[in-house]
Amino acid sequence: MTRTQPHSFPRRILLAVTGLSPQVVTETLHALAVSAQQPFVPTEIHLITTAEGAERARLSLLSADRGWFKRIRDDYALPEIAFDSTHIHVLRDAEGKPIADIRTPEDNLRCADFITEAVRAFTADQQAAVHVSIAGGRKTMGFFLGYALSLFGRDQDRLSHVLVSEPFESSWNFFYPTPHSCVIEVGREGHKTLADTREAVVTLADIPFVSLRHGLPAELLAGTASFAATVNAARGSLGPATLEIDLEARLVRAAGREFNLPPAELALLTVFARRAIHAEPALAAPPKEAPDPDWAARYLRELRLILGPMGDLGPTERTLKAGMDGAFFSPRLSKLRRLLRQHLGTDASPYLIDDGGGRRKQYRLALPPDAVTLLKTGSTASLR
């Protein structure tokens, strides 16, 4: 038995989106814990839903007189499963008010962010296996939930949709196949008939997903992140390497992330970025004890653009009056590499200044010209 088998984990979470049909919870629970060849019995259940969906779930699944969640546990002697009203998570708008239904673009955005954070938080627990069901709720909710699992899911996590046999599908009276005879009314108005829930069949349709978790930066895995920010990070990790430097804002955009660099290190990166734009050859580092005026000139040019006309270049200009030597170059290159690794993690490699790997080191930014852009703040024009 390996640790990637979901049923072997001490914490087993069933996470579902629901709307006006809370039956998907008991249907999925039956498919997972009762009818599956390798049962996955959740230790806890969590629902993400709207205000109306939450009320329906409370009344049909948790109320004292109906209580279909308690009924399925009793019918199949299932162990204790943590599921009460605190496990029903209601989507909220920007003012913190419960969302009655997802109707506007703002509602969609809030829904995406809420679901993304829930999945991130649950998958952060290495002792947990998460089973995600997209059978209920609006289609957008199911899409966001499945997408979020692709972004954060691990080997032990699963994604599924539950299928119910006719004539029980979409019947308000059906919650799960009972082990005993239970006759209910099914069908639409004008076409009602009777059926025995003991004859019903629920099937779990497993949905394979590609995990993009390995491409996300550590800060997104560890803390709250919006849906858009997480998707951008995944795109940046998977797509071709591109570098954009906004000199006045001192911003770097790379691998789907945006971050600031100190002027000294940003100037050095910009030296190599500008050479990459013009497809210029690699540069030797300035000699250790022989100041190089050309190196000083190209570095100070970028630093002036970054600091602007009001910036204090005096100390650096005095240091580099005779030229730049290795004692100035090497520590700034080391710090630049360290900062890029800190911000980009495993995606830093294409953006690190490459030394060629030979005995006579030749430094360059190994990106094609069309992958590098230098900008002024608020401008889309490249600074060539």
C-alpha positions in Angstrom: 0.0 0.0 0.0 1.5 3.3 -1.1 1.0 6.7 0.4 -0.6 7.9 -2.8 -3.6 5.7 -2.3 -6.3 8.0 -1.1 -8.0 5.6 1.4 -4.7 5.2 3.3 -4.5 8.8 4.5 -5.6 9.6 8.0 -7.5 12.7 6.9 -9.8 12.1 4.0 -11.8 15.1 2.6 -14.8 15.1 0.3 -15.1 18.5 -1.2 -18.1 19.3 -3.4 -19.9 22.3 -4.9 -23.7 22.2 -4.6 -26.6 24.3 -5.8 -30.2 23.4 -5.6 -29.6 19.6 -5.6 -27.8 18.7 -2.3 -28.5 15.0 -3.2 -25.1 14.9 -4.9 -23.5 14.8 -1.5 -25.2 11.5 -0.4 -25.0 10.1 -3.9 -21.2 10.7 -4.0 -20.7 9.4 -0.5 -22.5 6.2 -1.4 -20.4 5.8 -4.6 -17.2 6.4 -2.6 -17.8 4.6 0.7 -20.4 1.9 -0.2 -20.2 0.8 -3.8 -16.5 1.4 -4.6 -14.2 -1.6 -4.9 -11.7 0.3 -2.7 -13.9 2.3 -0.4 -12.9 5.9 0.4 -14.7 6.8 3.6 -14.3 10.6 4.2 -13.4 11.7 7.7 -14.9 15.1 6.8 -17.2 16.6 4.2 -17.1 20.2 3.0 -19.6 22.0 0.6 -19.1 25.2 -1.3 -22.4 26.7 -2.3 -24.6 29.8 -2.5 -26.9 31.1 0.3 -29.9 29.2 -1.2 -27.9 26.1 -1.7 -26.7 26.2 1.9 -30.2 26.4 3.2 -31.3 23.4 1.0 -28.3 21.4 2.2 -29.0 22.1 5.8 -32.7 21.3 5.6 -32.4 18.1 3.5 -29.1 16.7 4.8 -28.7 17.8 8.4 -32.2 18.6 9.7 -33.6 16.4 12.5 -36.7 15.3 10.6 -35.2 14.4 7.2 -31.5 14.2 7.8 -30.5 12.2 4.8 -26.8 12.4 5.8 -27.6 10.6 9.1 -29.8 8.1 7.3 -27.1 7.0 4.9 -24.6 6.6 7.8 -27.2 4.5 9.7 -28.2 2.4 6.7 -24.6 1.5 5.8 -23.0 1.6 9.3 -20.6 4.3 8.2 -18.1 5.6 10.8 -18.2 9.1 12.2 -17.8 11.7 9.5 -17.4 15.4 10.4 -20.2 17.2 8.6 -22.4 19.9 10.1 -23.5 23.4 9.3 -19.9 24.8 9.8 -18.8 22.6 6.9 -21.1 24.4 4.5 -19.1 27.3 3.1 -21.2 30.1 1.6 -19.9 32.2 -1.2 -19.8 35.9 -0.3 -19.6 39.2 -2.2 -17.1 42.0 -1.7 -19.0 43.3 1.2 -19.1 39.9 3.0 -22.8 39.3 2.3 -23.9 35.8 1.2 -24.3 35.4 -2.5 -27.8 34.1 -3.4 -26.8 33.1 -6.9 -23.9 33.5 -9.3 -25.2 36.0 -11.9 -22.6 38.7 -12.4 -18.9 38.8 -13.5 -18.1 40.0 -9.9 -19.9 36.9 -8.5 -17.9 34.7 -10.8 -14.6 36.3 -9.7 -15.5 35.9 -6.0 -16.5 32.3 -6.6 -13.2 31.5 -8.4 -11.1 33.1 -5.6 -13.1 31.4 -2.9 -12.8 27.9 -4.5 -9.1 28.4 -5.3 -8.3 29.3 -1.7 -10.3 26.4 -0.3 -8.5 23.8 -2.6 -5.1 25.4 -1.8 -5.8 25.2 1.9 -7.0 21.6 1.9 -4.2 20.3 -0.3 -1.6 22.0 1.9 -2.1 19.3 4.4 0.3 16.5 3.6 -1.7 14.1 5.8 -4.8 14.6 3.8 -6.3 13.1 0.6 -8.9 15.3 -1.1 -11.7 13.9 -3.3 -13.3 16.7 -5.3 -16.8 16.3 -6.8 -18.0 18.6 -9.5 -21.4 17.0 -9.8 -23.4 19.8 -8.2 -23.7 23.6 -8.4 -23.6 25.8 -11.5 -21.3 24.8 -14.3 -19.0 27.6 -13.6 -18.6 26.4 -10.0 -17.7 22.9 -11.2 -15.2 24.3 -13.7 -13.5 26.5 -11.1 -13.3 23.5 -8.6 -11.8 21.2 -11.2 -9.4 23.8 -12.5 -8.3 24.6 -8.9 -7.5 20.9 -8.3 -5.4 20.9 -11.5 -3.5 23.8 -10.1 -3.0 22.4 -6.6 -3.8 18.7 -6.7 -1.3 16.0 -5.7 -1.0 12.3 -6.4 -3.4 11.3 -3.7 -6.1 13.7 -4.7 -9.0 12.7 -7.0 -11.7 14.4 -9.2 -15.0 12.9 -10.1 -18.6 13.3 -11.2 -21.4 11.1 -10.0 -23.9 9.5 -12.4 -27.3 8.2 -11.3 -29.4 5.7 -13.2 -32.8 6.4 -14.7 -35.5 7.2 -13.5 -33.8 8.5 -10.4 -31.6 11.2 -12.0 -32.8 14.7 -11.1 -35.4 13.4 -8.8 -35.8 15.6 -5.6 -36.9 12.5 -3.6 -33.8 10.4 -4.4 -30.7 10.8 -2.3 -28.9 7.4 -2.6 -29.6 3.7 -3.3 -31.1 2.3 -0.1 -30.2 -1.2 1.2 -34.0 -1.8 1.8 -37.1 -1.2 -0.3 -38.1 2.5 -0.4 -40.6 3.5 -3.0 -40.5 7.1 -4.2 -42.2 9.2 -6.8 -40.0 10.1 -9.8 -40.4 11.8 -13.1 -41.6 15.2 -14.3 -45.0 16.8 -13.8 -47.5 14.9 -15.9 -45.2 11.9 -16.2 -44.9 10.9 -12.6 -44.3 7.2 -11.7 -43.1 5.2 -8.8 -39.6 3.5 -8.4 -37.8 1.7 -5.7 -34.5 3.3 -4.5 -33.1 -0.1 -3.8 -32.9 -0.6 -7.6 -31.0 2.6 -8.2 -27.3 2.6 -9.4 -24.9 5.4 -8.7 -21.6 5.4 -10.6 -18.5 7.5 -9.9 -17.0 8.8 -13.1 -13.3 9.4 -12.3 -11.9 12.4 -14.1 -8.2 12.4 -14.7 -6.4 15.7 -14.3 -3.0 17.1 -14.9 -1.4 18.5 -11.8 0.4 21.9 -12.3 1.3 22.2 -8.7 5.0 21.7 -9.3 5.1 24.8 -11.4 3.7 27.1 -8.8 5.9 29.4 -6.7 6.3 28.5 -3.0 4.6 31.7 -1.9 1.4 30.8 -3.8 1.4 27.3 -2.3 1.9 28.6 1.2 -0.4 31.6 1.2 -3.7 33.1 -0.1 -3.7 33.7 -3.8 -6.4 34.7 -6.2 -7.6 32.5 -9.0 -6.1 34.8 -11.7 -2.7 35.1 -9.9 -2.5 31.3 -9.6 -3.4 30.7 -13.3 -0.9 33.4 -14.4 1.8 31.7 -12.4 1.0 28.3 -13.9 1.0 29.8 -17.4 4.3 31.5 -16.8 5.8 28.2 -15.6 4.5 26.2 -18.5 4.9 28.7 -21.3 8.0 30.0 -23.1 10.3 32.2 -20.9 9.6 35.9 -21.3 11.2 38.8 -19.4 9.7 42.3 -19.1 11.5 45.0 -17.1 9.8 48.3 -16.2 12.7 50.5 -15.4 11.0 53.4 -13.7 8.8 51.1 -11.6 11.7 48.8 -10.9 9.5 45.9 -11.7 10.4 42.6 -13.2 7.8 40.3 -14.8 8.8 36.8 -15.5 7.3 33.3 -15.3 3.9 34.7 -14.6 5.2 36.7 -11.6 5.8 40.3 -10.9 8.4 41.5 -8.3 10.8 44.4 -7.5 14.5 44.3 -7.6 16.9 46.8 -5.9 18.4 49.3 -8.4 21.9 47.9 -8.3 20.8 44.4 -9.2 18.1 45.6 -11.6 20.7 47.7 -13.5 23.0 44.6 -13.9 20.0 42.5 -15.2 19.1 45.3 -17.6 22.6 45.4 -19.0 22.2 41.8 -20.1 18.5 42.2 -21.1 19.4 45.0 -23.5 22.2 42.9 -25.0 19.8 40.0 -25.5 17.3 42.3 -27.3 20.0 43.3 -29.8 21.4 39.7 -30.0 24.8 41.0 -28.9 27.5 38.4 -27.9 28.3 37.3 -24.4 30.5 39.5 -22.2 33.6 38.7 -20.2 33.3 39.9 -16.6 35.5 42.9 -15.7 38.9 41.9 -14.5 39.5 41.5 -10.8 42.1 44.3 -10.4 41.9 46.2 -13.7 38.9 48.5 -13.8 37.0 48.4 -17.1 35.6 51.8 -18.3 33.2 50.2 -20.8 31.6 48.0 -18.2 31.2 51.0 -15.9 29.6 53.1 -18.7 27.0 50.4 -19.7 26.1 49.8 -16.0 25.8 53.5 -15.1 23.6 54.1 -18.2 21.0 51.6 -16.9 21.2 52.8 -13.3 20.5 56.4 -14.5 17.4 55.2 -16.3 16.2 53.3 -13.2 16.9 56.1 -10.6 15.8 58.9 -12.8 17.0 62.5 -12.9 16.5 63.0 -9.1 18.3 59.8 -8.2 21.6 60.0 -6.3 24.2 58.3 -8.4 27.1 60.1 -6.8 28.5 57.3 -4.7 28.3 54.7 -7.5 29.8 57.2 -10.0 32.7 57.9 -7.7 33.2 54.1 -7.1 33.3 53.5 -10.9 35.2 56.6 -11.9 38.1 54.5 -13.2 35.9 51.7 -14.4 34.2 48.6 -13.0 36.3 45.7 -11.7 35.5 42.2 -10.5 35.2 43.2 -6.9 32.1 45.4 -7.9 30.7 43.0 -10.5 30.8 39.6 -8.7 28.8 40.3 -5.5 26.1 42.1 -7.5 25.8 39.2 -9.9 25.6 36.7 -6.9 22.9 38.8 -5.3 20.9 39.1 -8.5 21.0 35.3 -9.0 19.9 34.8 -5.4 17.0 37.3 -5.7 15.8 35.7 -9.0 15.8 32.2 -7.4 14.0 33.6 -4.4 11.2 35.1 -6.5 11.0 32.5 -9.2 11.9 29.3 -7.5 12.4 26.4 -9.9 11.4 28.7 -12.8 14.4 30.9 -12.3 16.8 29.1 -14.6 16.0 30.8 -18.0 16.4 34.2 -16.3 19.8 33.7 -14.5 22.8 35.3 -16.1 24.6 32.4 -17.8 28.4 32.2 -17.7 28.8 29.7 -20.5 30.2 27.0 -18.3 33.7 27.3 -19.8 37.0 28.1 -18.2 36.9 31.6 -19.7 33.5 32.7 -18.5 31.4 34.7 -20.9 28.2 36.1 -19.4 24.8 36.6 -21.2 21.0 36.4 -20.7 20.2 33.3 -22.8 16.8 34.5 -24.1 15.9 35.3 -27.7 15.4 39.0 -28.6 11.7 38.7 -28.9 11.4 37.3 -25.4 12.8 40.4 -23.7 11.1 43.8 -23.3 12.3 47.0 -21.5 9.5 49.5 -20.6 9.0 52.9 -19.2 6.2 53.0 -16.6 2.8 53.2 -18.3 4.3 52.7 -21.7 4.0 49.8 -24.1 6.9 51.0 -26.2 10.2 49.1 -25.9 13.3 50.9 -24.8 15.8 49.6 -27.3 
